[in-house]
Amino acid sequence: MITFDQVSVVYDGADEPVLRDVDLTVDEGELALVVGHTGVGKSTLLGAVNGLVPHFTGGTLFGRVTVDGRDTADHPPRELADVVGVVGQDPLDGFVTDTVEEELAYAMEQLAVSPAVMRKRVEETLDLLGLADLRHRALHELSGGQQQRVAIGSVLTAHPRVLVLDEPTSALDPTAAEEVLAAVTRLVHDLGVTVLLAEHRLERVVQYADRVVHLPGDGRVVSGPPSEILRSSSIAPPIVELGRTARWEPLPLSIRDARRAAASLRSRLADAAVPPVRRTPDAAKPGLLAADGVTVSYQGVPAVRGVDLKLRGGEVTALMGRNGSGKSSLLWALQGSGTRQAGTVRVSPLGGDGTADPRKLPAERARRLVGLVPQTPTDLLYLESVKQELTQADTESATAGGPAAREILDRLAPGIDDASHPRDLSEGQKLALVLAIQLSAAPGVLLLDEPTRGLDYEAKTQLIRIVDALAAEGRAVVVSTHDVEFVARAADRVVVMAEGDIVADGPTGEVIVASPVFAPQVAKILAPLPYLTPGQVGTVLTDFGAAS
């Protein structure tokens, strides 16, 4: 169905090709999972399937790419639209219409599908992806996860033979991600659709893959069975890390198989002391933010219902909950620039006295109390170079007394060129730049909304180091996320929201293990033992080895 024959891609001005001599065949009805670190060429590989590379991206493509017998060199994307459906990383970039129902129908209108068939397919897709209640909603009113499901549905209605998905679950909560992946695998198994899927959260998708396509980072592509490729790959989900640590053979890829293999491991770990995932916060740290009765609604629809929340310095809090539960609305209300119909927010300056409501302060003073990084960091980037962004941040924060933005950026992500355009950076670099801009104002409270979107495991580890360093400086950090594996490693405390209310609030180990939806892979495999990460298991096994 998809064939790469000695394909290389070189972008203008680049010293080395992004893809080098790629030979790859993906058969009909196969789900191929594309893995690799950020910036190794996964999006280029996906873009070559429908001709976006090089017809729209520029650069030069050597070799031959064929899809269902059509050579992409001779068929631009518009001539492949009936065969290949593509969903990019940011669903908003692909929307054309105003409402959910209109967006689902748009691709079929372009392909001249009859009205009767269009109506039937729209209804099927609404049910398949759980969008029926949103059919008349404006796309800009939806949460990020809801927008992602609409984007996937908008290509499914055209019934493509090949589906290309770039980070399809990045904005989805665990339950919604399972629903989308179940729908995708149903298309593969029942209809023979070929799926090429790139995803950083491998723990969600690896069990469904028929093939793994690994990009090591030197332009090459290595393809094969998942258990074979992941045993030695530079990137792997927690279940694979645990399997490597325990030396399981064959390597399990599903929780069910891992549970079966883990009986002897659980016996070995049963009497061992469980090492902590991270440092224990200092209980004496002062409170920096107190929210009481915060209420947010949009056009009469409640999003946050009388929430009370207190944040302490030195503590990392994970804010979790399904899509549309009110997480982002709460963060913007705490920051001060978002809607708030009722309630109070009082913030203490880091190392200072007194409290203030950031909503009632000028923007430059509010930034010194609470900084917020939105779901899409590029929303805060509007200048032509990294240097201009950093200089502007320093100008706006001149009286804050904090370090220069460049100094912060070099600490977070060293090596970023001053002349680079902010939108040309990798996702991890964009996040680091926006963090540097916000931290130049020296806020005591930092709110991060879905910061792990688009980040690989290595970049997430770097983000955890950053968050730990901020907490060590006495700041209160809140991370809104659906990434349960990140939470298991990064958070001291978890707050769970549902329908605008806080329904759980407590230490990470207690809250996430109590729910099968939010439990990380290691917790599911080793239950009832209270382990959360492969690192904890590795520490204990290393101690056993040293003792013997």
Buried (B, 14 or more C-beta within 10 A) or exposed (E): BBBBBEBBBBBEEEEEBBBBBBEBBBEEBBBBBBBBBBBBBBBBBBBBBBBBBBBEBEBEBBBEBBBBEBEBBEBBBEEBBBBBBBBBBBBBEBBEBEBBBBBBBBBBEEEEBEEEEBBEBBBBBBEBBBBEEBBEBEBEBBBBBBBBBBBBBBBBBBBBBBBBBBBBBBBBBBBBBBBBBEBBBEBBEEEEBBBBBBBBBBBBBBBBBBBBBBBBEEBBBBBEBBBBBBBEBBBBBBBBBBBBBBEBEEBBBEBEBBBEBBEEBBEEBEEBEBBEBBEEBEEEBEBBBBBBEBBBBEEEEBBBBBBEBBBBBBBBBBBBBBBBBBBBBBBBBBBBEBEBEEBEBBBBBBEEEEBBBBBEBEEEBBBBBBBBBBBBBBEBBEBEBBBBBBBBBBEBBEEBEBBBBBBBBBBBBEEBEEEBBBEEBBBBBBBBBBBBBBBBBBBBBBBBBBBBBBBBBEBBBBBBEBBBEBBEBBBBBBBBBBBBBBBBBBBBBBBBBBBBBBEBBEEBBEBBBEBEEBBBBBBBBBBEBEBBBBBBBBBBBEEEEEEE
